[in-house]
Amino acid sequence: MKDFIVKHGPGFLVCAIIAVIAQGIARIFPTIGAALFAIGLGIVCGNTFLNKECFDQGTKFSERNLLEYSIVLTGATLVLHDILELGWRGLLFIAIQMALTIAVAYLIGRKLGFGKKFSLLMGAGNAVCGSSAIATVSPVVKADAKDKGISITIVNVTGTILMVLLPVLTGIFYQHEVMHTSAMIGGVLQSIGQVIASAQLVGGAVVETATIFKIIRIVFIVLVALAFSKMNVEQENKSLFAKHESSEHQVVKAGVPWFIIGFFIMAILHSVGVIPAPVSHAAKLVSQQFEIIALAAIGMRVKFRDLAAEGPKALLYGVSVGACQIAIAFVLIALILK
C-alpha cells in the first residue's frame, strides 16, 4: 500500500487539486462548467511546470481507474428503464456508426500510406473507446508498440478537439434535444471521459443518455476484437512507424470490461430498490468528483511534444476520421433516430 501511494500519490494529488480549482472557477462561470476547466488546466499544467515523470503513474491511474469507478457508481443512479429507452433504433445507430467508423478509418489510413495494423488501431480507437480499445485489439492484430502509442496520442488529441466542438454543433443543429445530442456525443467521441466532459457542457439528461450510448459502444469491443482476429494482417509486416513485428503467438482475449458489468449490476440493484435514495445521491456526488479528477488527468496526459513529433500527416489522419464520424452520425441520426 505504501509503494502504491508513493508511486501514484503525486499524480493523483495534482489532478485532485486541479479538479478543485476547476470547480471553483466554474462557480464564477457556471455556463462553461468544471469539466472544460479541468481539462484545460490539465493541458496547460501538464505541458509546463507539471510536465514531470513523477506524475505519470498517478495521472494514468486517475484517467483510467477513477473513470471506471465513476461509471460503476453512475449505475447506482440509473434504472434499467433509462437504459432500455434507447431501444432498437439506438442499438442500430451505434452498430452502424461503429462499423462505418472502422471502415472509414481503415480506408483513410491506407490512402495516406499508413500500415494495415496502424489503420485498424485507429479504427478501433475511434469507433469504440479510445485508448482502452487500442490496448484491447493491439495484441489481436499483433501491432507494434510504437503504432500503439502513436494511435493513442492521435485518437486522444482528436477526441479532445471534438469534445469541445460537438456541443456547439448539437446546439446549432439540434438545439440540444436530448436523444439527438446524446447520440452525437455518445456515438462519436473516443473515450468515456471525453463523452462525460462534452455532455456536461450541455448538461441535464444529456450526460446520462450520452453515457449510456457510450457504454453500449464499449460492450461492443468484444465483437470488434473477434472481428479483427479473423482478419489477415500478416501480409504486411511493417507499418509506417513500426520497424519490426513480434513473431510470438498472441492469444485473442476479449471480454466485457469489469466496470461495465459493475455498471449493470448497480443499475439492476437500483432498479429493484435495493439501493436507497440517499445512497444513490451519494454515489452521484462521488461519481462526479471522480469524473472531474479524471478529466484533469486526461488533460495532463495530452502532450503537445508527442503530437508535434508525429507530424502533420498523423494529425490529418485523426482530424479526417473525426470529421467523417460527425458526418456519418448526422446522416444516421436523421435516418434512424428521427
C-alpha positions as CSV (number, residue, x, y, z in Angstrom):
1,M,0.0,0.0,0.0
2,K,2.8,2.4,0.9
3,D,4.5,1.7,-2.5
4,F,1.2,2.3,-4.3
5,I,0.8,5.7,-2.5
6,V,4.4,6.7,-3.3
7,K,4.0,5.7,-6.9
8,H,0.6,7.1,-7.7
9,G,0.1,9.8,-5.0
10,P,1.9,12.8,-6.6
11,G,0.0,12.5,-9.9
12,F,-3.4,11.8,-8.2
13,L,-2.8,14.8,-5.9
14,V,-2.1,17.3,-8.6
15,C,-5.2,16.1,-10.6
16,A,-7.3,16.4,-7.4
17,I,-6.0,20.0,-6.9
18,I,-6.7,20.9,-10.5
19,A,-10.2,19.5,-10.1
20,V,-10.9,21.6,-7.0
21,I,-9.6,24.7,-8.8
22,A,-11.6,23.9,-11.9
23,Q,-14.8,23.6,-9.8
24,G,-14.0,26.9,-8.1
25,I,-13.6,28.7,-11.4
26,A,-16.8,27.0,-12.6
27,R,-18.7,28.7,-9.8
28,I,-17.8,32.0,-11.4
29,F,-18.5,30.8,-15.0
30,P,-21.3,28.3,-14.5
31,T,-22.3,28.2,-18.1
32,I,-18.9,26.7,-19.0
33,G,-18.7,24.1,-16.3
34,A,-15.9,22.4,-14.3
35,A,-15.2,19.7,-16.9
36,L,-13.8,22.0,-19.6
37,F,-11.8,24.0,-17.0
38,A,-10.3,20.7,-15.6
39,I,-9.2,19.5,-18.9
40,G,-7.9,23.0,-20.0
41,L,-5.9,23.4,-16.7
42,G,-4.6,19.9,-17.0
43,I,-3.3,20.5,-20.6
44,V,-1.6,23.8,-19.5
45,C,-0.1,22.4,-16.4
46,G,0.9,19.1,-18.0
47,N,2.8,20.8,-20.7
48,T,4.5,23.4,-18.5
49,F,5.6,23.3,-14.8
50,L,3.9,19.9,-14.0
51,N,5.4,18.1,-17.0
52,K,7.4,15.7,-14.8
53,E,7.8,12.0,-14.9
54,C,6.9,11.6,-11.2
55,F,3.3,12.4,-12.0
56,D,2.8,9.9,-14.9
57,Q,1.7,6.9,-12.8
58,G,-0.8,8.9,-10.8
59,T,-2.3,10.7,-13.9
60,K,-2.6,7.3,-15.6
61,F,-4.4,5.8,-12.6
62,S,-6.7,8.9,-12.3
63,E,-7.6,8.9,-16.0
64,R,-8.4,5.2,-16.2
65,N,-9.3,3.8,-12.8
66,L,-11.3,6.8,-11.5
67,L,-13.4,6.9,-14.6
68,E,-14.1,3.1,-14.3
69,Y,-15.2,3.6,-10.6
70,S,-17.3,6.6,-11.7
71,I,-19.1,4.5,-14.3
72,V,-19.9,1.8,-11.8
73,L,-21.3,4.5,-9.4
74,T,-23.3,6.0,-12.2
75,G,-25.2,2.7,-12.4
76,A,-26.4,3.3,-8.9
77,T,-28.2,6.5,-10.1
78,L,-30.0,4.9,-13.1
79,V,-32.8,2.3,-13.6
80,L,-32.9,-0.2,-16.3
81,H,-35.8,1.6,-17.9
82,D,-33.4,4.5,-18.7
83,I,-31.0,2.2,-20.5
84,L,-33.8,0.4,-22.4
85,E,-35.2,3.7,-23.6
86,L,-32.6,3.7,-26.4
87,G,-34.5,0.9,-28.0
88,W,-33.6,-1.0,-31.1
89,R,-33.1,2.3,-33.0
90,G,-30.4,3.3,-30.6
91,L,-28.6,0.0,-30.9
92,L,-28.9,0.1,-34.7
93,F,-27.4,3.6,-34.8
94,I,-24.5,2.5,-32.6
95,A,-23.8,-0.7,-34.6
96,I,-23.8,1.1,-38.0
97,Q,-21.9,4.1,-36.7
98,M,-19.1,1.8,-35.3
99,A,-18.9,-0.3,-38.4
100,L,-18.7,2.7,-40.8
101,T,-16.1,4.4,-38.5
102,I,-13.8,1.4,-38.6
103,A,-14.2,1.1,-42.4
104,V,-13.6,4.8,-43.0
105,A,-10.6,4.9,-40.6
106,Y,-9.1,2.0,-42.4
107,L,-9.6,3.4,-45.9
108,I,-8.3,6.8,-45.0
109,G,-5.3,5.3,-43.3
110,R,-4.4,3.2,-46.3
111,K,-4.9,6.1,-48.6
112,L,-2.5,8.2,-46.5
113,G,0.1,5.5,-46.6
114,F,-0.3,4.1,-43.1
115,G,0.0,0.3,-42.4
116,K,-2.9,-2.1,-42.0
117,K,-2.3,-2.6,-38.3
118,F,-2.0,1.1,-37.5
119,S,-5.2,1.8,-39.5
120,L,-7.0,-0.9,-37.6
121,L,-5.9,0.5,-34.3
122,M,-7.2,3.9,-35.4
123,G,-10.5,2.3,-36.4
124,A,-10.9,0.6,-33.1
125,G,-9.8,3.6,-31.1
126,N,-12.3,6.0,-32.8
127,A,-15.2,3.5,-33.1
128,V,-15.1,2.1,-29.6
129,C,-13.4,3.7,-26.6
130,G,-10.1,5.3,-27.4
131,S,-7.0,4.1,-25.6
132,S,-8.8,1.1,-24.0
133,A,-9.9,-0.2,-27.4
134,I,-6.5,0.2,-28.8
135,A,-5.0,-1.6,-25.9
136,T,-7.5,-4.4,-26.3
137,V,-7.1,-5.0,-30.1
138,S,-3.3,-4.3,-30.4
139,P,-2.3,-7.9,-29.3
140,V,-5.1,-9.2,-31.5
141,V,-3.6,-7.7,-34.7
142,K,0.0,-8.0,-33.2
143,A,0.6,-4.3,-33.5
144,D,4.0,-2.7,-32.9
145,A,4.4,-0.8,-29.6
146,K,5.1,2.5,-31.4
147,D,2.0,2.1,-33.6
148,K,0.0,1.6,-30.4
149,G,1.5,4.7,-28.7
150,I,1.0,7.0,-31.7
151,S,-2.6,5.9,-32.4
152,I,-3.4,6.5,-28.7
153,T,-1.9,10.0,-28.9
154,I,-3.7,10.9,-32.2
155,V,-7.1,9.5,-31.0
156,N,-6.9,11.3,-27.7
157,V,-6.0,14.7,-29.3
158,T,-8.7,14.3,-31.9
159,G,-11.2,13.5,-29.2
160,T,-10.2,16.5,-27.1
161,I,-10.9,18.8,-30.1
162,L,-14.3,17.1,-30.8
163,M,-15.2,17.2,-27.1
164,V,-15.5,21.0,-27.3
165,L,-16.8,21.1,-30.9
166,L,-19.7,18.7,-30.6
167,P,-21.7,20.7,-28.0
168,V,-21.5,23.7,-30.4
169,L,-22.7,21.6,-33.4
170,T,-25.5,19.9,-31.4
171,G,-26.7,23.3,-30.2
172,I,-26.9,24.6,-33.7
173,F,-28.5,21.6,-35.4
174,Y,-30.5,20.0,-32.6
175,Q,-30.9,22.8,-30.0
176,H,-29.5,20.3,-27.5
177,E,-32.5,18.0,-27.8
178,V,-31.6,15.1,-25.5
179,M,-31.7,12.0,-27.7
180,H,-30.1,13.5,-30.8
181,T,-27.4,15.4,-28.8
182,S,-26.7,12.3,-26.7
183,A,-26.4,10.1,-29.8
184,M,-23.9,12.5,-31.4
185,I,-21.8,12.9,-28.3
186,G,-22.0,9.3,-27.1
187,G,-21.8,7.8,-30.6
188,V,-18.8,9.8,-31.8
189,L,-16.4,10.8,-29.0
190,Q,-13.5,8.4,-28.4
191,S,-13.2,7.9,-24.7
192,I,-15.7,7.8,-21.9
193,G,-14.1,10.8,-20.2
194,Q,-14.5,12.9,-23.3
195,V,-18.1,11.9,-23.6
196,I,-18.8,12.9,-20.0
197,A,-16.9,16.1,-20.3
198,S,-18.6,17.1,-23.6
199,A,-22.1,16.1,-22.3
200,Q,-21.5,18.2,-19.2
201,L,-21.0,21.2,-21.4
202,V,-24.6,20.7,-22.4
203,G,-25.9,19.5,-19.0
204,G,-29.2,18.0,-18.0
205,A,-30.2,14.5,-19.1
206,V,-27.7,14.5,-21.9
207,V,-24.9,13.4,-19.5
208,E,-26.7,10.2,-18.5
209,T,-28.1,9.4,-22.0
210,A,-24.8,10.1,-23.8
211,T,-23.0,7.9,-21.2
212,I,-25.4,5.0,-22.0
213,F,-24.7,5.3,-25.7
214,K,-21.0,5.2,-24.9
215,I,-21.3,2.2,-22.6
216,I,-23.1,0.2,-25.3
217,R,-20.2,1.0,-27.6
218,I,-17.7,-0.2,-25.0
219,V,-19.7,-3.5,-24.7
220,F,-19.3,-4.0,-28.5
221,I,-15.5,-4.1,-28.1
222,V,-15.9,-7.9,-27.8
223,L,-17.3,-8.1,-31.3
224,V,-14.7,-5.7,-32.7
225,A,-11.8,-7.7,-31.2
226,L,-13.2,-11.0,-32.5
227,A,-13.7,-9.5,-36.0
228,F,-10.2,-8.2,-36.0
229,S,-8.8,-11.6,-35.0
230,K,-10.3,-13.0,-38.2
231,M,-8.5,-10.5,-40.5
232,N,-5.3,-11.3,-42.3
233,V,-2.9,-8.6,-41.3
234,E,0.2,-10.7,-41.6
235,Q,0.8,-10.0,-45.3
236,E,2.2,-6.7,-44.2
237,N,5.0,-6.9,-41.7
238,K,5.6,-3.1,-41.5
239,S,3.5,-0.1,-40.8
240,L,4.6,3.5,-41.3
241,F,6.1,3.7,-37.9
242,A,6.9,0.1,-37.0
243,K,10.3,-1.3,-37.7
244,H,9.6,-4.9,-36.8
245,E,6.7,-7.0,-35.6
246,S,6.7,-9.6,-32.9
247,S,6.5,-13.2,-34.2
248,E,5.2,-14.5,-30.9
249,H,1.8,-16.1,-31.0
250,Q,-0.8,-14.0,-29.3
251,V,-3.9,-15.5,-27.9
252,V,-7.1,-13.5,-28.5
253,K,-8.6,-12.4,-25.2
254,A,-11.6,-10.1,-25.3
255,G,-14.2,-9.7,-22.7
256,V,-16.7,-7.2,-21.3
257,P,-14.7,-4.8,-19.0
258,W,-15.3,-5.2,-15.3
259,F,-16.7,-1.7,-14.9
260,I,-19.4,-2.3,-17.5
261,I,-20.5,-5.4,-15.6
262,G,-20.4,-3.4,-12.4
263,F,-22.5,-0.6,-14.0
264,F,-25.3,-3.0,-14.9
265,I,-25.2,-4.8,-11.5
266,M,-25.6,-1.4,-9.8
267,A,-28.3,-0.4,-12.2
268,I,-30.2,-3.6,-11.5
269,L,-29.9,-3.1,-7.8
270,H,-31.1,0.4,-8.0
271,S,-34.0,-0.6,-10.3
272,V,-35.3,-3.2,-7.8
273,G,-35.0,-0.8,-4.9
274,V,-32.0,-2.4,-3.1
275,I,-30.1,0.9,-3.3
276,P,-31.9,3.6,-1.3
277,A,-32.2,7.2,-2.5
278,P,-29.6,8.7,0.0
279,V,-27.0,6.1,-1.2
280,S,-27.8,6.8,-4.8
281,H,-27.4,10.5,-4.2
282,A,-24.1,10.0,-2.5
283,A,-22.9,7.7,-5.4
284,K,-23.8,10.5,-7.8
285,L,-21.7,13.1,-5.9
286,V,-18.7,10.8,-5.6
287,S,-19.0,9.8,-9.2
288,Q,-19.0,13.5,-10.3
289,Q,-15.8,14.2,-8.2
290,F,-14.1,11.2,-9.8
291,E,-15.1,12.4,-13.2
292,I,-13.6,15.9,-12.7
293,I,-10.3,14.5,-11.3
294,A,-10.1,12.0,-14.2
295,L,-10.7,14.8,-16.7
296,A,-7.9,16.8,-15.2
297,A,-5.7,13.7,-15.7
298,I,-6.8,13.4,-19.3
299,G,-5.6,17.0,-19.9
300,M,-2.4,16.3,-18.1
301,R,-1.6,13.4,-20.4
302,V,-2.2,15.4,-23.7
303,K,1.4,16.2,-24.6
304,F,2.0,18.7,-27.4
305,R,5.5,17.4,-28.0
306,D,4.2,13.9,-28.8
307,L,1.8,15.3,-31.3
308,A,4.4,17.6,-32.9
309,A,6.8,14.7,-33.2
310,E,4.3,12.6,-35.2
311,G,4.0,15.3,-37.9
312,P,1.0,16.9,-39.7
313,K,0.2,13.7,-41.6
314,A,-0.8,11.8,-38.5
315,L,-2.8,14.8,-37.3
316,L,-4.5,15.0,-40.7
317,Y,-5.4,11.3,-40.3
318,G,-7.1,11.9,-36.9
319,V,-9.0,15.0,-37.9
320,S,-10.2,13.4,-41.2
321,V,-11.6,10.4,-39.3
322,G,-13.2,12.7,-36.7
323,A,-14.9,14.7,-39.5
324,C,-16.2,11.6,-41.1
325,Q,-17.5,10.3,-37.8
326,I,-19.5,13.5,-37.4
327,A,-20.9,13.4,-40.9
328,I,-21.9,9.7,-40.6
329,A,-23.6,10.5,-37.3
330,F,-25.6,13.3,-38.7
331,V,-26.9,11.1,-41.5
332,L,-27.7,8.1,-39.3
333,I,-29.4,10.3,-36.7
334,A,-31.6,11.8,-39.4
335,L,-32.4,8.3,-40.8
336,I,-32.7,6.2,-37.7
337,L,-33.4,8.5,-34.7
338,K,-35.6,11.0,-36.5
